[in-house]
């Protein structure tokens, strides 16, 4: 396993690592207070605000075209089966029909944290219950509740399985067999491995607030452990293959070369930079401590 150290933010703000200027903000779109999760679907970008509003953004005009009240506590979301699905940690799993804005609440456990569409099901981590709820997207019924352990967080589908991250004092992640619900805990040697990087090859996961781990989903080996920032949130892979990791404490996004497992640089984002989304030829970053999403050139 390789260990990569980053001395300070100043050390990675240099442009020398990438040989060019940082990405430019091409649009700043006001969404409402505490924008959290984001997804691209139905020809739009959707942003769920923790304050209770789901907004639809037209990527051609960068304007909000629809607002749906989904209740305070809305954050992570996904799109599948003709609907939007929001993990609302105060009200449960929320299904939204994109055309009508009709809202349906589903009881999926205490404090839903993340939501994933995979293997013909909707999967929801219940932070307070230590469960992974499995929902039939057609009947809107919870078909099973899998005991995965305390404080489950992020979700991702890789190599025929559902993977679960955890918060607080956990030092392992979980691999869940979709057909049987069998749970295998995998030790990663770092505290609170919670959020997975979207679109990355293999498993990349934020841990210990400022670390980034690279894990082989087949052998379960930790391939690299990088000390990147202070309070990393949910990253995504960009068009050029780099990983964009937001740091909500420092209001920056780090760019990482996954092939060589090194930090290339960082650049300023919005206050409380939280979730990165790759969509419509751009990278979008929500500003959890603010009220907007910022669209960056790739």
C-alpha atoms as a printed R data frame, in Angstrom:
    type eleno elety resid chain resno       x       y       z
1   ATOM     1    CA   UNK     A     1   0.000   0.000   0.000
2   ATOM     2    CA   UNK     A     2   1.239   3.466  -0.876
3   ATOM     3    CA   UNK     A     3   0.892   6.424   1.507
4   ATOM     4    CA   UNK     A     4   0.719   9.859  -0.085
5   ATOM     5    CA   UNK     A     5   1.047  12.976   2.077
6   ATOM     6    CA   UNK     A     6  -0.161  16.475   1.315
7   ATOM     7    CA   UNK     A     7   1.574  19.115   3.419
8   ATOM     8    CA   UNK     A     8  -0.877  21.984   3.079
9   ATOM     9    CA   UNK     A     9  -3.477  23.639   0.894
10  ATOM    10    CA   UNK     A    10  -0.920  26.167  -0.312
11  ATOM    11    CA   UNK     A    11   1.264  23.368  -1.589
12  ATOM    12    CA   UNK     A    12  -1.425  22.167  -3.981
13  ATOM    13    CA   UNK     A    13  -2.806  25.511  -5.122
14  ATOM    14    CA   UNK     A    14   0.078  25.807  -7.551
15  ATOM    15    CA   UNK     A    15  -0.775  25.471 -11.241
16  ATOM    16    CA   UNK     A    16   2.503  23.736 -11.970
17  ATOM    17    CA   UNK     A    17   1.089  20.297 -11.274
18  ATOM    18    CA   UNK     A    18  -1.452  20.440 -14.103
19  ATOM    19    CA   UNK     A    19   0.330  22.858 -16.418
20  ATOM    20    CA   UNK     A    20  -2.756  25.038 -16.866
21  ATOM    21    CA   UNK     A    21  -5.264  27.310 -15.146
22  ATOM    22    CA   UNK     A    22  -7.858  25.977 -12.710
23  ATOM    23    CA   UNK     A    23 -11.384  25.224 -13.967
24  ATOM    24    CA   UNK     A    24 -13.563  28.288 -14.499
25  ATOM    25    CA   UNK     A    25 -16.997  28.904 -13.048
26  ATOM    26    CA   UNK     A    26 -19.301  29.291 -16.050
27  ATOM    27    CA   UNK     A    27 -22.495  29.705 -14.008
28  ATOM    28    CA   UNK     A    28 -23.576  30.215 -10.404
29  ATOM    29    CA   UNK     A    29 -27.188  29.138  -9.931
30  ATOM    30    CA   UNK     A    30 -29.154  29.998  -6.804
31  ATOM    31    CA   UNK     A    31 -31.023  26.916  -5.586
32  ATOM    32    CA   UNK     A    32 -32.106  27.753  -2.017
33  ATOM    33    CA   UNK     A    33 -30.506  27.335   1.381
34  ATOM    34    CA   UNK     A    34 -28.072  24.460   2.009
35  ATOM    35    CA   UNK     A    35 -27.904  22.726  -1.396
36  ATOM    36    CA   UNK     A    36 -26.765  19.178  -0.770
37  ATOM    37    CA   UNK     A    37 -27.176  16.321  -3.270
38  ATOM    38    CA   UNK     A    38 -27.312  16.600  -7.066
39  ATOM    39    CA   UNK     A    39 -28.195  14.282  -9.944
40  ATOM    40    CA   UNK     A    40 -28.545  14.539 -13.729
41  ATOM    41    CA   UNK     A    41 -31.810  13.117 -15.067
42  ATOM    42    CA   UNK     A    42 -34.704  13.822 -17.413
43  ATOM    43    CA   UNK     A    43 -32.690  16.384 -19.356
44  ATOM    44    CA   UNK     A    44 -31.942  18.456 -16.246
45  ATOM    45    CA   UNK     A    45 -29.766  18.843 -13.186
46  ATOM    46    CA   UNK     A    46 -31.672  18.382  -9.918
47  ATOM    47    CA   UNK     A    47 -30.440  19.727  -6.593
48  ATOM    48    CA   UNK     A    48 -31.911  18.783  -3.212
49  ATOM    49    CA   UNK     A    49 -31.634  21.498  -0.587
50  ATOM    50    CA   UNK     A    50 -31.390  20.514   3.069
51  ATOM    51    CA   UNK     A    51 -33.785  23.394   3.748
52  ATOM    52    CA   UNK     A    52 -36.541  21.467   1.972
53  ATOM    53    CA   UNK     A    53 -36.625  22.379  -1.716
54  ATOM    54    CA   UNK     A    54 -35.846  20.246  -4.768
55  ATOM    55    CA   UNK     A    55 -34.971  22.383  -7.795
56  ATOM    56    CA   UNK     A    56 -34.689  21.544 -11.470
57  ATOM    57    CA   UNK     A    57 -32.050  23.331 -13.552
58  ATOM    58    CA   UNK     A    58 -32.087  23.577 -17.335
59  ATOM    59    CA   UNK     A    59 -28.451  22.893 -18.357
60  ATOM    60    CA   UNK     A    60 -28.850  24.896 -21.576
61  ATOM    61    CA   UNK     A    61 -29.938  28.114 -19.866
62  ATOM    62    CA   UNK     A    62 -28.595  27.533 -16.313
63  ATOM    63    CA   UNK     A    63 -31.979  28.588 -14.957
64  ATOM    64    CA   UNK     A    64 -34.196  26.951 -12.352
65  ATOM    65    CA   UNK     A    65 -37.350  25.750 -14.118
66  ATOM    66    CA   UNK     A    66 -39.127  23.814 -11.367
67  ATOM    67    CA   UNK     A    67 -39.315  23.830  -7.576
68  ATOM    68    CA   UNK     A    68 -40.763  21.012  -5.489
69  ATOM    69    CA   UNK     A    69 -41.211  21.104  -1.723
70  ATOM    70    CA   UNK     A    70 -39.822  17.869  -0.325
71  ATOM    71    CA   UNK     A    71 -39.292  18.840   3.310
72  ATOM    72    CA   UNK     A    72 -36.271  19.860   5.421
73  ATOM    73    CA   UNK     A    73 -33.590  17.187   5.700
74  ATOM    74    CA   UNK     A    74 -33.367  16.423   1.975
75  ATOM    75    CA   UNK     A    75 -29.894  15.623   0.713
76  ATOM    76    CA   UNK     A    76 -28.703  12.584  -1.245
77  ATOM    77    CA   UNK     A    77 -30.698  11.703  -4.324
78  ATOM    78    CA   UNK     A    78 -30.724   9.477  -7.363
79  ATOM    79    CA   UNK     A    79 -32.884   9.000 -10.457
80  ATOM    80    CA   UNK     A    80 -34.275   5.715 -11.758
81  ATOM    81    CA   UNK     A    81 -37.505   3.977 -12.747
82  ATOM    82    CA   UNK     A    82 -38.968   7.243 -14.046
83  ATOM    83    CA   UNK     A    83 -38.647   8.996 -10.692
84  ATOM    84    CA   UNK     A    84 -36.335  10.919  -8.398
85  ATOM    85    CA   UNK     A    85 -35.530   9.378  -5.014
86  ATOM    86    CA   UNK     A    86 -34.336  11.503  -2.094
87  ATOM    87    CA   UNK     A    87 -32.862  10.369   1.220
88  ATOM    88    CA   UNK     A    88 -34.471  12.771   3.676
89  ATOM    89    CA   UNK     A    89 -32.949  12.216   7.105
90  ATOM    90    CA   UNK     A    90 -35.973  13.754   8.828
91  ATOM    91    CA   UNK     A    91 -38.873  12.362   6.781
92  ATOM    92    CA   UNK     A    92 -37.759   9.122   5.130
93  ATOM    93    CA   UNK     A    93 -37.303   8.148   1.499
94  ATOM    94    CA   UNK     A    94 -39.023  10.627  -0.824
95  ATOM    95    CA   UNK     A    95 -40.121   9.715  -4.355
96  ATOM    96    CA   UNK     A    96 -40.780  12.598  -6.751
97  ATOM    97    CA   UNK     A    97 -42.393  12.313 -10.186
98  ATOM    98    CA   UNK     A    98 -40.419  14.753 -12.367
99  ATOM    99    CA   UNK     A    99 -43.225  15.982 -14.602
100 ATOM   100    CA   UNK     A   100 -45.942  16.593 -12.023
101 ATOM   101    CA   UNK     A   101 -43.757  17.151  -8.966
102 ATOM   102    CA   UNK     A   102 -45.952  14.726  -7.048
103 ATOM   103    CA   UNK     A   103 -44.296  13.624  -3.801
104 ATOM   104    CA   UNK     A   104 -44.628  10.252  -2.049
105 ATOM   105    CA   UNK     A   105 -43.025   9.446   1.306
106 ATOM   106    CA   UNK     A   106 -41.776   5.920   2.076
107 ATOM   107    CA   UNK     A   107 -40.708   4.776   5.529
108 ATOM   108    CA   UNK     A   108 -37.213   3.373   5.004
109 ATOM   109    CA   UNK     A   109 -35.784   3.494   8.530
110 ATOM   110    CA   UNK     A   110 -34.516   6.127  10.927
111 ATOM   111    CA   UNK     A   111 -32.427   8.933   9.413
112 ATOM   112    CA   UNK     A   112 -31.969   7.877   5.765
113 ATOM   113    CA   UNK     A   113 -28.478   8.904   4.679
114 ATOM   114    CA   UNK     A   114 -27.859   7.820   1.091
115 ATOM   115    CA   UNK     A   115 -29.884   6.296  -1.727
116 ATOM   116    CA   UNK     A   116 -28.816   4.083  -4.623
117 ATOM   117    CA   UNK     A   117 -30.634   2.627  -7.635
118 ATOM   118    CA   UNK     A   118 -29.131  -0.758  -8.594
119 ATOM   119    CA   UNK     A   119 -30.075  -4.368  -9.283
120 ATOM   120    CA   UNK     A   120 -33.731  -3.446  -9.943
121 ATOM   121    CA   UNK     A   121 -34.119  -2.009  -6.450
122 ATOM   122    CA   UNK     A   122 -33.743   1.216  -4.477
123 ATOM   123    CA   UNK     A   123 -31.272   0.902  -1.586
124 ATOM   124    CA   UNK     A   124 -31.310   3.262   1.392
125 ATOM   125    CA   UNK     A   125 -28.919   3.467   4.341
126 ATOM   126    CA   UNK     A   126 -30.648   4.173   7.656
127 ATOM   127    CA   UNK     A   127 -28.069   5.931   9.848
128 ATOM   128    CA   UNK     A   128 -29.795   5.486  13.206
129 ATOM   129    CA   UNK     A   129 -31.018   1.917  12.592
130 ATOM   130    CA   UNK     A   130 -27.829   0.407  11.249
131 ATOM   131    CA   UNK     A   131 -29.901  -1.039   8.406
132 ATOM   132    CA   UNK     A   132 -29.875  -1.093   4.632
133 ATOM   133    CA   UNK     A   133 -33.464  -0.825   3.402
134 ATOM   134    CA   UNK     A   134 -34.315  -2.451   0.067
135 ATOM   135    CA   UNK     A   135 -37.305  -0.915  -1.733
136 ATOM   136    CA   UNK     A   136 -39.289  -2.248  -4.667
137 ATOM   137    CA   UNK     A   137 -39.553   0.817  -6.958
138 ATOM   138    CA   UNK     A   138 -42.856  -0.362  -8.448
139 ATOM   139    CA   UNK     A   139 -44.817  -1.207  -5.313
140 ATOM   140    CA   UNK     A   140 -42.944   1.346  -3.150
141 ATOM   141    CA   UNK     A   141 -42.726  -1.287  -0.424
142 ATOM   142    CA   UNK     A   142 -39.660  -2.102   1.670
143 ATOM   143    CA   UNK     A   143 -38.950  -5.732   0.783
144 ATOM   144    CA   UNK     A   144 -36.109  -6.253   3.261
145 ATOM   145    CA   UNK     A   145 -34.034  -4.522   5.902
146 ATOM   146    CA   UNK     A   146 -30.455  -5.764   6.058
147 ATOM   147    CA   UNK     A   147 -28.457  -5.355   9.249
148 ATOM   148    CA   UNK     A   148 -25.151  -3.859   8.060
149 ATOM   149    CA   UNK     A   149 -23.883  -2.312  11.305
150 ATOM   150    CA   UNK     A   150 -23.940   1.068  13.083
151 ATOM   151    CA   UNK     A   151 -24.016   4.371  11.199
152 ATOM   152    CA   UNK     A   152 -24.215   3.306   7.539
153 ATOM   153    CA   UNK     A   153 -23.519   6.168   5.125
154 ATOM   154    CA   UNK     A   154 -22.618   6.148   1.428
155 ATOM   155    CA   UNK     A   155 -23.625   3.626  -1.221
156 ATOM   156    CA   UNK     A   156 -22.229   2.485  -4.550
157 ATOM   157    CA   UNK     A   157 -22.669  -0.495  -6.883
158 ATOM   158    CA   UNK     A   158 -19.507  -2.244  -8.053
159 ATOM   159    CA   UNK     A   159 -18.598  -5.744  -9.290
160 ATOM   160    CA   UNK     A   160 -22.064  -7.211  -8.815
161 ATOM   161    CA   UNK     A   161 -22.521  -5.975  -5.260
162 ATOM   162    CA   UNK     A   162 -23.764  -3.057  -3.191
163 ATOM   163    CA   UNK     A   163 -21.053  -1.409  -1.092
164 ATOM   164    CA   UNK     A   164 -21.783   0.505   2.105
165 ATOM   165    CA   UNK     A   165 -19.650   3.123   3.858
166 ATOM   166    CA   UNK     A   166 -19.869   3.924   7.567
167 ATOM   167    CA   UNK     A   167 -19.388   6.859   9.906
168 ATOM   168    CA   UNK     A   168 -18.173   7.605  13.430
169 ATOM   169    CA   UNK     A   169 -15.798   4.935  14.780
170 ATOM   170    CA   UNK     A   170 -16.157   2.358  12.004
171 ATOM   171    CA   UNK     A   171 -12.939   1.217  10.299
172 ATOM   172    CA   UNK     A   172 -14.523  -1.057   7.714
173 ATOM   173    CA   UNK     A   173 -16.918  -0.998   4.779
174 ATOM   174    CA   UNK     A   174 -19.503  -3.615   3.816
175 ATOM   175    CA   UNK     A   175 -20.098  -5.638   0.658
176 ATOM   176    CA   UNK     A   176 -23.710  -6.772   0.253
177 ATOM   177    CA   UNK     A   177 -24.868  -9.529  -2.113
178 ATOM   178    CA   UNK     A   178 -27.986  -8.153  -3.847
179 ATOM   179    CA   UNK     A   179 -29.732 -11.523  -4.234
180 ATOM   180    CA   UNK     A   180 -29.167 -12.915  -0.741
181 ATOM   181    CA   UNK     A   181 -28.495  -9.879   1.424
182 ATOM   182    CA   UNK     A   182 -25.316 -11.512   2.694
183 ATOM   183    CA   UNK     A   183 -23.031  -8.934   4.332
184 ATOM   184    CA   UNK     A   184 -19.238  -9.088   4.327
185 ATOM   185    CA   UNK     A   185 -17.347  -6.507   6.393
186 ATOM   186    CA   UNK     A   186 -13.999  -5.418   4.950
187 ATOM   187    CA   UNK     A   187 -11.413  -3.723   7.159
188 ATOM   188    CA   UNK     A   188  -9.789  -0.644   5.599
189 ATOM   189    CA   UNK     A   189  -7.722   0.587   8.541
190 ATOM   190    CA   UNK     A   190  -9.058   4.134   8.555
191 ATOM   191    CA   UNK     A   191 -11.799   5.695  10.625
192 ATOM   192    CA   UNK     A   192 -15.215   6.627   9.177
193 ATOM   193    CA   UNK     A   193 -14.923   5.437   5.557
194 ATOM   194    CA   UNK     A   194 -18.170   7.077   4.522
195 ATOM   195    CA   UNK     A   195 -18.572   8.505   0.990
196 ATOM   196    CA   UNK     A   196 -17.678   6.747  -2.267
197 ATOM   197    CA   UNK     A   197 -16.431   8.651  -5.321
198 ATOM   198    CA   UNK     A   198 -18.942   8.582  -8.158
199 ATOM   199    CA   UNK     A   199 -17.816   7.287 -11.545
200 ATOM   200    CA   UNK     A   200 -14.375   6.136 -10.392
201 ATOM   201    CA   UNK     A   201 -12.885   2.825 -11.447
202 ATOM   202    CA   UNK     A   202 -12.627   0.470  -8.504
203 ATOM   203    CA   UNK     A   203 -13.518   1.821  -5.079
204 ATOM   204    CA   UNK     A   204 -12.403   5.253  -3.913
205 ATOM   205    CA   UNK     A   205 -13.774   6.347  -0.576
206 ATOM   206    CA   UNK     A   206 -13.422   9.370   1.704
207 ATOM   207    CA   UNK     A   207 -12.380   8.472   5.263
208 ATOM   208    CA   UNK     A   208 -11.130  10.014   8.504
209 ATOM   209    CA   UNK     A   209 -12.519  13.376   7.318
210 ATOM   210    CA   UNK     A   210  -9.529  14.269   5.129
211 ATOM   211    CA   UNK     A   211  -8.281  10.962   3.712
212 ATOM   212    CA   UNK     A   212  -9.004   9.246   0.408
213 ATOM   213    CA   UNK     A   213  -8.634   5.474   0.120
214 ATOM   214    CA   UNK     A   214  -8.286   3.358  -3.015
215 ATOM   215    CA   UNK     A   215  -9.642  -0.169  -2.500
216 ATOM   216    CA   UNK     A   216  -9.622  -3.108  -4.900
217 ATOM   217    CA   UNK     A   217 -13.238  -4.405  -5.046
218 ATOM   218    CA   UNK     A   218 -12.060  -7.918  -5.965
219 ATOM   219    CA   UNK     A   219  -9.157  -8.553  -3.587
220 ATOM   220    CA   UNK     A   220 -10.407  -6.054  -0.971
221 ATOM   221    CA   UNK     A   221  -6.887  -4.713  -0.542
222 ATOM   222    CA   UNK     A   222  -6.263  -1.059   0.276
223 ATOM   223    CA   UNK     A   223  -4.089   0.051  -2.630
224 ATOM   224    CA   UNK     A   224  -3.425   3.619  -1.497
225 ATOM   225    CA   UNK     A   225  -4.169   5.966   1.356
226 ATOM   226    CA   UNK     A   226  -3.966   9.669   0.574
227 ATOM   227    CA   UNK     A   227  -4.079  12.550   3.047
228 ATOM   228    CA   UNK     A   228  -5.851  15.141   0.942
229 ATOM   229    CA   UNK     A   229  -7.680  17.816   2.935
230 ATOM   230    CA   UNK     A   230  -9.534  18.522   6.156
231 ATOM   231    CA   UNK     A   231 -13.223  17.678   5.698
232 ATOM   232    CA   UNK     A   232 -13.828  15.908   2.407
233 ATOM   233    CA   UNK     A   233 -17.346  15.280   1.149
234 ATOM   234    CA   UNK     A   234 -18.673  13.458  -1.940
235 ATOM   235    CA   UNK     A   235 -16.454  13.492  -5.011
236 ATOM   236    CA   UNK     A   236 -16.831  12.441  -8.637
237 ATOM   237    CA   UNK     A   237 -14.691  11.583 -11.640
238 ATOM   238    CA   UNK     A   238 -14.279  14.302 -14.267
239 ATOM   239    CA   UNK     A   239 -14.195  13.983 -18.052
240 ATOM   240    CA   UNK     A   240 -10.395  13.801 -18.101
241 ATOM   241    CA   UNK     A   241 -10.333  10.961 -15.561
242 ATOM   242    CA   UNK     A   242  -9.267  13.076 -12.586
243 ATOM   243    CA   UNK     A   243 -11.144  12.804  -9.313
244 ATOM   244    CA   UNK     A   244 -12.678  15.983  -7.950
245 ATOM   245    CA   UNK     A   245 -12.899  15.916  -4.143
246 ATOM   246    CA   UNK     A   246 -14.742  18.783  -2.407
247 ATOM   247    CA   UNK     A   247 -13.562  19.982   0.998
248 ATOM   248    CA   UNK     A   248 -16.479  21.625   2.786
249 ATOM   249    CA   UNK     A   249 -14.316  23.122   5.541
250 ATOM   250    CA   UNK     A   250 -11.827  24.799   3.216
251 ATOM   251    CA   UNK     A   251 -14.296  25.634   0.400
252 ATOM   252    CA   UNK     A   252 -12.080  24.065  -2.248
253 ATOM   253    CA   UNK     A   253 -12.067  21.161  -4.667
254 ATOM   254    CA   UNK     A   254  -8.979  18.968  -4.971
255 ATOM   255    CA   UNK     A   255  -8.091  17.396  -8.294
256 ATOM   256    CA   UNK     A   256  -6.509  13.954  -8.006
257 ATOM   257    CA   UNK     A   257  -4.767  11.779 -10.570
258 ATOM   258    CA   UNK     A   258  -6.108   8.276  -9.742
259 ATOM   259    CA   UNK     A   259  -3.642   6.457 -11.995
260 ATOM   260    CA   UNK     A   260  -0.597   7.865 -10.202
261 ATOM   261    CA   UNK     A   261  -2.456   8.356  -6.902
262 ATOM   262    CA   UNK     A   262  -1.419  11.952  -6.342
263 ATOM   263    CA   UNK     A   263  -3.023  15.341  -5.763
264 ATOM   264    CA   UNK     A   264  -2.586  17.619  -8.767
265 ATOM   265    CA   UNK     A   265  -3.950  20.898  -7.440
266 ATOM   266    CA   UNK     A   266  -6.943  22.536  -5.786
267 ATOM   267    CA   UNK     A   267  -9.169  25.497  -6.599
268 ATOM   268    CA   UNK     A   268 -11.801  27.593  -4.889
269 ATOM   269    CA   UNK     A   269 -15.419  26.463  -4.896
270 ATOM   270    CA   UNK     A   270 -18.507  27.714  -3.101
271 ATOM   271    CA   UNK     A   271 -18.968  27.881   0.693
272 ATOM   272    CA   UNK     A   272 -19.177  24.390   2.153
273 ATOM   273    CA   UNK     A   273 -18.305  22.665  -1.151
274 ATOM   274    CA   UNK     A   274 -20.130  19.382  -0.699
275 ATOM   275    CA   UNK     A   275 -21.194  17.243  -3.668
276 ATOM   276    CA   UNK     A   276 -19.593  17.062  -7.112
277 ATOM   277    CA   UNK     A   277 -21.658  15.970 -10.120
278 ATOM   278    CA   UNK     A   278 -20.433  15.309 -13.650
279 ATOM   279    CA   UNK     A   279 -23.181  16.176 -16.138
280 ATOM   280    CA   UNK     A   280 -23.854  17.867 -19.478
281 ATOM   281    CA   UNK     A   281 -20.195  18.492 -20.300
282 ATOM   282    CA   UNK     A   282 -19.501  20.219 -16.981
283 ATOM   283    CA   UNK     A   283 -18.743  19.639 -13.319
284 ATOM   284    CA   UNK     A   284 -21.287  20.913 -10.792
285 ATOM   285    CA   UNK     A   285 -20.463  21.587  -7.118
286 ATOM   286    CA   UNK     A   286 -23.092  22.281  -4.455
287 ATOM   287    CA   UNK     A   287 -22.394  24.900  -1.774
288 ATOM   288    CA   UNK     A   288 -23.843  23.387   1.401
289 ATOM   289    CA   UNK     A   289 -22.962  26.406   3.543
290 ATOM   290    CA   UNK     A   290 -24.431  28.722   0.910
291 ATOM   291    CA   UNK     A   291 -27.378  28.772  -1.454
292 ATOM   292    CA   UNK     A   292 -26.077  27.861  -4.904
293 ATOM   293    CA   UNK     A   293 -24.569  25.264  -7.194
294 ATOM   294    CA   UNK     A   294 -21.560  26.260  -9.279
295 ATOM   295    CA   UNK     A   295 -20.988  24.950 -12.785
296 ATOM   296    CA   UNK     A   296 -17.356  24.556 -13.808
297 ATOM   297    CA   UNK     A   297 -15.817  24.097 -17.218
298 ATOM   298    CA   UNK     A   298 -14.262  20.609 -17.485
